[in-house]
Amino acid sequence: MKPGSLYRNARAQSSRLKWFWIVVGLFSIVFILEFSTPPAFIFGYLYIAPILLASTQLGQNSTIIATIISIALTLLNLWIPDSTDIHPSTIANRIIVVIALLVTAFLSDRNRYYQEAITQQQSQIQAKENLMWLREDFTSTLTHDLKTPLLGAIETLKALQQESFGAVSSAQRSVFATMIRSHQTSLRLLETLLDVYRNDTEGLTLHLSSLDLTALAEETASTLLDLATSRRVYLSFCYGESDFRRSLWVNGDALQLQRVLTNLLVNAINHSRRGDRVEIVLESQASYQVVKILDTGSGIQPDEFAHLFERFYQGHSDRQAKGTGLGLYLSRQIVAAHGGIIWAENRSPIGALFGFKLPAISPHPTPHDSTTPANSSG
């Protein structure tokens, strides 16, 4: 046995011994009061104190023994030291004391049982929380460490594609391009994982500036043209009730908001059929600037709405079949940190709408930069 365990056992035994002698001392005091007075004077109620101490400090067996001794002494006091002064009322009072002692023992034992159950459950909850944090710390560390070899592989493949190490054929260049895209997809997933864990533990830090959501949406869409083309999905813009392009000014972090737009657009593209159209709607409301991503896919199951933006949630519909459950969760973090709202709904007759809105600012802002830490728990 380890020295630490021996020390803890010794302390526990010492504590039990101390409480045992306290219980014995209380019994002695009550015993003296009971047997030094006539039977009409009942001090048996005072046995409740040692019974309660035995229950809380010494355990169930000690509680039973203390209760039996208390009842025996209470009844014995009818005849000792004087049996000549016994009346029916005295006997009835003694029986009431016995019942009170039994009830006290039973309730104290139940209370001890519940306390032990609560303590055990709290220990299990704490152990699960510790395991959860250990897993998250491991995932965060692993994600961070995997970025370096992926970045190295991407740069090496680019160098090969650019014939830095010798001539390559068109077929080899195509293979290199496919490998680069695959590695970049893995890198984006790792970065998303890392950001999710960092935001959950440290909060999301925003680098705010005045920016045009319209320009940001157009720029983001242009970076996804290759993906849309490969899926044969068409991207189009709609500027609300106006037929003309209009700027939507907000105070936001351009990089983070671009990630939201990318997540929503990729989600719509991946779940659209060949030949379908994904529409980006940009419109201004009274105090908000609104972005909506509309597709004509299979839509969202009614029971999924409450979980769409939860971490690692992957629904049972076709819309979530290819997802990781992180993109929408991270988007919710970012939009919430900007003081905005993100939502999803089904379209009629088919398709889905994912949108978000952010507080609007003056249409002719004065450029400025600021860094704002935000709680991104959502």
N, C-alpha and C positions, 0 to 999 in steps of 0.2 A: 504494500500500500504506500502511496506517495506521502511525503511529509506533510503536504498541505491538507490531504484528506485526514490524516491522523490528527492534525491540529484542529480541524473543523469538528471532528467527532468528539475530541476531548472537550471542546467548548460547549458542544450540544449537551454532552453528558453532565457537565458542570452546571449548565443552566437548568436542566431538568431536576438535578439534585437540589438546587436552590429553591425552585418552585415547590418541590415535594415537601421540604421542611416548612415553607410558608403555609402550605395547606394543612400540614400537621399542627402547626402553631394555632391556626384559626380554629381547627377542630377542638384543640385543647381549651381555648378560651370559651367557646360555646358550651363545651362539655361541663366546664366549671360552673358557668351561669345556670345551665339546666339542672344539674344535680345538687346544687347548693341552695335551690329554692323549691318551694312546694310545687306539686304537679299543676296547680292552677296557673302558675306563671310559666308561660310557654316561650322559650327562646329558640325553638327548633327552626323558625324562619331564618335565623342567622346562618344555618347550614348552607343556605343558598350561595353565600360568598365562596366557601371552599369548593363547592360543586362547580361553580362557574370557572374558578381558577384551574381546577383539574381538567375541565373540558378544553379550555383555551391553551393551556401550557403543557399538559401531561398526556392527553390523548383519550381515546374512547374507553379503554380498559380502566384507567384510573378514574374516569367519570362514573362508571358503573360501580366500582368499589366504594367511591366516596358517597354515592347515593344510597347504597345498601347500608353502609355504616350510619349515615345520617338518619335513615328511617328506623333502623334498629335502636339507636340511642334515643330517638324521639319517643318511640313506643315503650322502651324500657323505663323511661322516666316516670311512667304511670305507677310503677310499683317500687322503684328505687329513687330516693331513699325512704319515701313514706307512701304506703299503700292504703292508709286509712282514710285519706281525703280524696277519694275518687268519686266523681259524679258523672252522670251521662253527658253533661255539657263539656266536661273536661275531655272525655273520650272523643266526643264529636270534634272538638277543637284540634285534638291530636291527629285525627283522621284527615282533617282539612290540611294540616301542616304536611302530612305524608303525601297527599295529592299534590300540594304545591311543590314539594321537593321533586316528585316524579315528573311533573310538567316542566319544571326548570331543567332537569337533567335531559329530558327529551328535546326541548327547544335548543338548549345550548349545544347538544350533539348535532342537531340538524344545522345549526348556524356554523359550527366548525366544519361540517361536511361541505356546505356551500362555499365557505371561505377557501377551503382547499381546492374545490373545483374551479373557482374564479382565479385563484393563483396559478393553477395549472394551465388554464386557458390563456391567461396573460403571458405566461412563459412561452406557450406555443406560438402566440401571435408575435411576440418579440423575436422568437427564433425564425419565423417566416419573414419578418421584416429584415432581419439581418441577412438572411439568405437572398432576399430580393435585392438588397443594396450590393451584396457581394457579386451577384450575377450582373447587375447593371455596371458595376465598376469594371468587371472583367470584360464585358462587351465593349465598354467605352475604350478601355486600354487596347483591346485587340483591334478595334476599328481604327484607332489612331495609328497603331503599328503597321497595319496592312496598307495604309496610304502610300508609304515610301516605295515599296516594291512595285505597286501599281503605277505610280508616276514614272518610275524608272523604265518599266516595260513600255509605257506609252511613248516616252521620248525615244527609246531605242527603235520602236516600230516606225515612228515618224522619220527617224534618220535613215532607216532601211528603205522606206517608201520614197524618200528624196534622193536615193542612190548615193548616200554618203559613204557607203562601204562597197560600192560597185554597182554595175548596171543591173536593173531588174526588169522583168517582162511585165506586160500589161496584166497578165493573169496574177503574177505575184503581187503587183501593186494593188489589185483588187482584194486579194487575200489580206494584205497588210491593212487596208482600209477597214475591212470587216473586223479584224482583230482589234484595231484601235477603237472602233465604236463599241465593241464588247467590253474592252477594258475601261473606257470612259463611262459606260453604264454602271459597271461595278464600282468605279470611283465615286460616281454620284450617289449610289446607294450607301457607300461607306460614309460619305460626308453627311448625308441625311441622318443616318444612325447617330453619328457623332454629335450633330447639332441637336437632335432630339434629347439625348442624354445630358448634354451641356445645358440646354435650356431648362430642362426639368430640375437640375440641381443648382444652377447659378443664375437662371433667368436670362432673358433675351436682351442684349444690348443693341439699341438702334442708333444708327448714324443718320440723323434726320436732316433733310433739306427740302426745299420746295421743288416739286417735280410734277411733270405732266403725265398722268396715267395713260392718256391716249398714245403719246410717244413711246412710253414704256411698253404698252401692250403691242404696238406695232413692231417694235424692236424684238420683243420676245417671240412673236409669231414668225418673224423672219428667220430666227435661229432654228425653228422647228419645221421649216418648209421641207427639208430632206425627209424627215420622219413622216410628215403628212403625205408627201409624194410617194414614198415607199408603200404606204398603206392605201394610196389612191383616195385620200380624203382631202376635200377642198376647204380652205380657210377663207372666211369672208368677214368683213367688218360692217357693223351697223352703228350709226351715231344717234340712236334714240329716235326722237320724232323729227330730227333734222336730217336732211340729205347731205349736209356738208360736214366735213371734219371739224371737230371742235376740241379744244384743250380742256382737260379735267385736272385742275390743280389741287394737290394735296401736300401735306407735310409728312414725308415718309422716308424710309430707307430704300433706296432704289434697288440695291442688291437683294434684300429680303423680299420686297414686293415682286421682283422679277421671278423669284423662286415660287411664289404663290401662283403667278400667272403660268409659269412653266408646268407646275404640278397639275393645275386644272386643265390646261390645254392638252398635255400628254394623256391625262385621264380620259378626256373626250375623244382624242384621236384613237387611242388604243381600243376603245369600245364602240367605235363606229364601223359600219360595214363599208366595203369598197364602193366608191361612188357617192358616199354620203357627204354632207356638208356640215362643218363645225363653224358656228357663227359667234363672233365676239361682239357683244353689244356694249357700247359705252354711252352712258347717259348721266345727266346731272339732275339731282333732286334738290329739295329746299336747302338742306344743310349737309348733304352727302354727295360724293361722287361714286357712281355705281358701275361695276364691271360684271357682266354675265357671260357665261360660256354655255352655249346651247348645242346639243347634239341630237341625233335622231336614232340613238341606240336602243337598247332593250329596256331602259328605264331602271328605276330603283324599287326594290321590294318594300312594301309599307313597314315591315318590322325592322328594316335596316336604318331608317332615318335617325333613330335615337342613338345609333352607334357609329355612323359614318365617319365622324371626326375623332373617334377614339384611337388610341395608339395600338398598332398591330391588328386592328380589326379588319378582317377579310370576310365580306358577306358571302352568302351562298348564291348570289345571282351572278350572271355572266359579267356584269360591270366590274366586279372586284376580283375576277378570276386571275388576272395577271398582276395584280397589285401586291404591295408589301404591307399595306396598312400603315405606312409612315407618311406618305406625301400629304394626305388630307389632314392628318394630325398636326404635322409641322405647319401647314398652311393656316390652320386654326390658331396655332400659337402666334404666328406672325401677325395675322389680322387683328387678333385680340390685343396684342402689344401696341398696335397702332390706334387702339380705341375704336376699332371697326367691328363689323358683324359679317360672318360668313354663313352661308346656308345652301341647302340643296332642295330641289323639288322635281316632281315629274312634270313633263310637258304633255299637252293634249294634241293629237291622239297618241303620240309615241315620242320617246326620247327623255332626256333629263336636262336640268338646268343647274349649274353650280355658279353661285355668284357671291360677291362680297362688296361691301360699301365702306368707305372711309370718310371721315370728316372733311368737308370741303374748306378751302381757304380762298383768299382773294384771287381773282383771275389774272391779276397783274402783280405777282408777289415780288418781294425784294429777296434775292437769293441770300441764303444764310445756311450755316452748318451748325449742328449741335449733336452731342452724343447723349443719349438718354437711356439709362437702364430701365428695363420694363419687366414686370412679373409676367411670364408667358405661360403660366399654368392653365390659362383659359377659363 
